[in-house]
């Protein structure tokens, strides 16, 4: 038998480890993967969405790639790691990456009027820059009533698509107000197409995301890996008609796998799409004419990316998407070299951003200050508040695969609140502890709108922000205590 030098053995072992599939984790990574998969499966079961996928990239590789449900209900085909989902507005972060790649090549000036860079656009509007388009401060409208039949025809070029809205009035002078506009991204896509000298989707596939499963929307294309597109009608899952996204490839027309989307986020972190200093500049909030940052909800807006903080104050940049047959999100903790994606094949009322953060939580360091709490296995009832309404109901806890898992019936106030959504909203709330040893210091509480961060408090209660304005506070009554 030939003996190998120890250096060869060590290097070969390292290569095999780096090449191991995401499902081959051991130890802490395997524990984290089990928690993340349980959260993903429970989320899909709770909201009734046919199929979902998620992935976590960390330190240069995909460390978990999860799937749940079906990509095609008629055939029963499951979601796999190769399933292509519509990315909806997560497509926008690929578009701004394309713009800034071409800016690095001096083919696009992000701060020069787009009219000067696309002479065929004309001068109907005041000067609008690519930066203003990327930050939704151009004044261009979003989809309007006249666009109800968008997706019914194919547009051969980005210039053809821009003609749809080129004659419309601006909502406000450029640079004066934030107003979300996917038409603005149709214009950015046309700019990329013009300066790259080839179709937008080809440029993204070969230059922005080479080697990744990112491409033009593949739904109804005959691609066996493409998911079907679904919606809800009175909480019943229905097939959606064919839809052509050529009117806004750059605003919402791409498709991809969960691991490809997370890997793209990782490449952005690693400076493999645009230079690190370019990404730095993209994450500077765009200023309005009055000096305030462009902002919406709880985030500011940079060059396409949304800039905010997670529940523990860690900076996170992200983008969400919703379209016919899709709900999606991508989030990056740049300082932690961590990215998470979450994709689904139906549009549904959801809090995708915090939901994805909870799916990534098992792979990140535990936040400081967690209060120790045991699994309340003897509990039979809960009481507390949902917003400003007192709630109570039955609850049951058990240990499953080492995790503390609880099931709580919804109080009528919860049923009424979640019942405003189009998707399933009557499922019990499921509590999935993040501690692989069965504790309940922190858990994901899976509800019809997503996964909220449930944490033990020093007074024996547990709290979770269900939305930005509605908090759930629970106490678990245990006989004899």
N, C-alpha and C positions, 0 to 999 in steps of 0.2 A: 504494500500500500504506500502511495506517495504521500509524504508529509508536507503540509503547507506551512509557510512562515506565519507566525502569529499576526503580523501586520496584514497579511492577505486575509486571514480568517476574520479579523476585526473589520476590515474594510468591506468584505463581502457581506458580513452580517448587517452592517450599516446600510448597504445598498438594498438588501432584501427588506429591511425594516421600512426604508423610505418608499419602497415600491408596494408595500402591503396594502391591500384594499381597505377602504374605510371601515368595512365590517369586521376586520381582523384585529381589533384592539384587544389589549389585555390590561388588567389592573384598573387604574383610575379612569383611563379613557373608555374602557369597556363599561364601567359603571355609569359614566356620563352619557355614553351612547344609549344605554338602556333607559335612562331617565328621559332623554330627549325623544326617543322613539315612543315611549309611553305617552308623553305629552302630545306628540303629533297624532298618534292614533286616537287618543281621547278627544282631541280637538275636532278631528274629522267626524267622529261618531256623534259628537255633541251638536255640531252645526249642520250636519246633513250634506255637506259638500261631497260630491262623488270621489274626487281624488286630490291628493296634496303631496307635496314633496318639500324637503328642506335640506340644507347642507350648512356645515360650519367649516370654514377655512381658518387655519391657524399656523403661524410660523412656517409658511411656505407650502402647505399642502392641505388637502381636504382631509379632515380628521373624522368627519361623520357625514354620511349621505343617507338620509332617511326618506322612505316612501310609505304611502298609505292609501288604500282604496283603489279605485278603478279609473283608468284613462278612457275606457269605452264601456259604458253600461250595457249596451246591446250585446256585445260579444263577451263581456265579463273580463276583458283584458285588464290586468292590473297595472297600476303605476309602477314603473321601474326606474332605475337610475338613469336610463336613456330617454325617459319620457320628456318630450318637448311641450312646454306650457307657453301660452301667450304671456308676455311680460308686461303688457299694458304700459303704464307710464314709467316703469323701471327702464324702458327703452331709452328714456331721456338721458340717463347717465352715460349710455354708450354714445349718444349723439354729441354730448358736450365733450367727451373724450376725443371723438373724431375731430371736432372743431379745434381743440387745443393741440392735437397732433399736427394739424395743418398750420396752426399758428406757429408752432415750433419750427416748421419748415418755411415760415414767412409767406405762406400762401393765403392765409387769412389774417386780418387784423381785427382782434376782438373789440377794439374801441373805435373803429372807423365805421362810418355809415354803411349799412348793408347795401343801400342803394348804389354806393360807389363801387361795391364789390360784385354786385349783380346788376349791371346797367339795364338789363331788360326789365327790371322791377319797376322802373319809372319813379316819378317824384310826387306821387299822389299824397304820400304821408310825409310828415316831418322826418328828419334824419333819425334812424333807429340803428343801434349798434348790436352786434351779436351778443355782447354782454347783457344788454337790456332784454333781448329775446330769451337768453338762457335763464335770467332771473325773474322772468314774467313781469317786467316793468316796462314793456314796450308800448303798452296801450292796445295791442291787438286783442280782439275778442277771443273767447273760447268757442266751443261749438254752440250754435244758435238754433232756433227753431227751424230755420231754413235748411239746416244740415241733417234733418231727421233721416234722410235716405242715404247718408254717407255710407260707404261700404258697398253700394250697389253696383259700382262700376270700377274698372281698373284705370289707373293713371300711369302712363308709360314713363314719365319723368317727374322729378320734384318740381320742375318749372310748371308742368301741367297741373300739379296739385295746388300750387300756390295761386294759380288763376282762380280757384274756387272762391278765395276770400280777398283777392288783391284789390277789389273795388269797394271794400267795406270801410266804414268809418272807424277810427280809433275810439276806444272808450275814454281815453285820457291822453294828454300829451306825454310823449315818451319820457321815462325817467321820473314821473311824478307820483305813481301809485302802483302797488302790487295788484295784479289781476291775472290769475292763472290762465294760461293760453297754450293749448296744444297746437293751435295754428301757428304760433310763434316757432314751435319746433319743426313744423312742416317747412317753414322758411329756412331754419337752420339746416335741415336735411338737404334742401335744395342748394344751399351754399356749399355744403360739403361735396355734394355731387358735382357742382360746377368746378370747384377748385381741385378736386381729386381727379376729375376727368373720367369718372366711371360711376355706375349706379351706387347709390348710397348703401344699399344692403350688401353689395359686394365689398365695398370699402370696409364696412364694419366687420364683416366676416373674416377678411384677410389681413387687415391692418390693426384694427382695434381689439379683436378677440381671436387672433389666429390660434388654431388648434382647439378651440373651445366650441361646444355645441350651441352657438349663437347664430341665428340666421333670421331671415324674413319669416313672418308668421306662417307656420306649417299646417295649421288647422285646415282640414278639408283638402289638403294638397295630395293626399295619397301616401304620405310618409307614414310607414307603420309605427313609428315612434311618437307621432304627434297625438296629443290628447284631443278628444272631442271637446266642444265648448258647451257648457251647460248654464242654465239659469233656474230661477225658482218662480213658480206660478202658484200662489196660495200655498206656499211651502212644499209644493211638489216639484221634484227635479224635472226639468224639461230640456229637450235638445234645442239649441239655438241655430238659426239659419246661417248659411254661409255669409261671411263678411270679409270684404277686401280692404286691407289697411293701407293700400298704396297712397291714399290721400294724406297719410301721416306716418310713414315709416319711422321717421325720427321722433315722433311724439308718442307713439304707442304701438308700433307695428312689428316689433321683433318677437322672436320666440327663443326659448332656451331651456336647458335642464337646470335643476337646482344647483348642482355642483359647478356647472359652467358659470352661472351668475355669481356664486360665492367666490369662485376662482378669479373671475374678473375683478371683484372687489379686492381680493388679495393682490392681484397684479397692480392695481392702482396704489395700494399701500406700499408695495415694493418698488414702485417707480418703473414698472415694466411696460406701462401703457403710455404715460407721459412722464416727463422728468419730475422728480420729487418737488423741485421748486415750482414747477408748473402746477402741480396738484396743490401745493401750499397756496398759490395765488387763487386757485379755483375755490378754495375754502374760506376766502375773505368775504364777509357779507357785502353785498352790493348796496350802495347808498342811493337813496332817493334824492330828489332835488332839495328837499328840506333838511337833508343831513341824517335822516333816520334810516335804519337798515331796512331793506326789503324783508318782510316777515309775514308769517301766517301762523295761526294757532300758537304752538309752543316752540317754533323754530324760526331761525333766520335763513335767508337764502343767499347762497353764493353763486358761482358759475354753474348753475344747474343743480347742485347738491343742497340738501337741507341740513342745516347745522343746529345741533341741539345737545342735550345732555340726557343720560339715562337716569333712572330713579336714584342712583347713588352719586350723581353729579359727574360721572365720567363722560368726556366729550364723545359724541357719536355723530357720524354723518350718514345720511340715509336718503332713500327715495321710495315712495309707495306707488302702487298702480292699481287702477280698476278699469275694466273694460268688459265688453260682452264676453262671458265665459272666462273671466280671469280676475284674480286678486293676487297681488304680488308685493314683495318688499325686499330690499337689500339694505343692510346696515353694516357700517364699518366702525370698529374701535381702532383707530389708526395707531394710537400709542401702544396698544396691546397686540398689534398685528393679528387681529381677529376680524373675520367677516361672517355674516350669517345671511342666508337667503331663505325665503318661504314663498312657495308658489301654489296656486290652486286652480282648478279648472271650472270654477263657477264664480260669478260675482256675488258677493254676500256682504251684509253689514258687518264690519269687523274693525278691530283695532290691530292692524297688521304689525305695526312697528313694535309696540310693547310685547305682542305675542311672539314675534321672532326673537326679541331680546330674552324672553323666558326660555325659549327653546335652546338658545345659546348659553344660558346661565350655567348649566352643569359643566361646561367646558372652561368657564372663567373662574378666577379666584373669588372665593366667597367674600361678600362685602363685610366691612368692619361693623361691629356692634350687634351682630345677630344674637338674639336671646335664645338660650337653650330651651327646647320644649320636646317632651316625649309625645309619641303617638297616642292620642286619647282613645284607646281601644274600648273603653267602657262607656264612652259617650253614646247617648241615644237621641239627644235633642240638641239643637243649637238655638241661640237667641242673639239678638244684636240689632244693628241698624243697617238699612240699605238707603244711602242718602240720608234724608231726614225722616224716614219711615221705620218704625219698629217692626222687626221681623222675627219669626221663629219657625221651627220646623223639625223634622226628623233627620237624623244623620247616623251613618254607620261607618266605622273605621275598621280596617284590617291591614295586615302586612302581606303584600304581594311582591314576590321576587325581591324581598328585602326592603321594599319601599312602603312608607305609610301612605295608604290610599283611603280617602273618605268619599262618601256619596251623600249629598244633601238634597232633599227635595226643595224645589223652588217655592218660596212664599208667593202668594198672589201678587204682591207688589213687584216682585221680580218678573213673574210671568207677564204682567202688564207692560213692564218696561221693555223686556226683550222681545215681546210680541209685536213690537213696531217694525221688526225686521222681516224681510221676505223669506229668509231661510228657516229651518227648524229652530224653534225657540223654547220648546217645552221639556227638553232633556234635563235630568238632574244635574246639579253642579258637581263636578268631580274635583277632589283635592288630591294632588300628586306631590308628595314630599320629595324634595331634591336630595335628601340625605340617603345615601345608599345603605346606611346602617339603621334606617327606620325612624329617625327623628323627624320632628316637625317644626324646626326653627324657621324654615322657609319652604314654600310650596308654590306650585302653579295651581291656581283655581280656574278650572276650565269652564267657561260659560259660553252662551251662544254668540257672544261678540268676540271671543278670543281667549287668551290666557292672561290672567292678572297675577301680580306678584303678591302672594299672601305671606305675611311675616308675623311671627310671634312677638307680642309686646310684653313689657315687664309686668303689666297688671293681669296677665293671664288671658288676655284677649288676642285676637288675630285680626289684622287689617289688610285690605287690598284695595287699590284704586281700580274700580271697574271701568270708569272713564275719567277724563280730566276733571270732571265736576261731580262725580258720584263715587263715594267710598263705601265699601262694605266692611262692617265690623262684626266679628263673630265671637261668641263664647260657647264652649262645648260643655254641656252639663254632664258630669259623670257621677253616677250614684255612689254614695259613700265618701265623697270628697267635698 
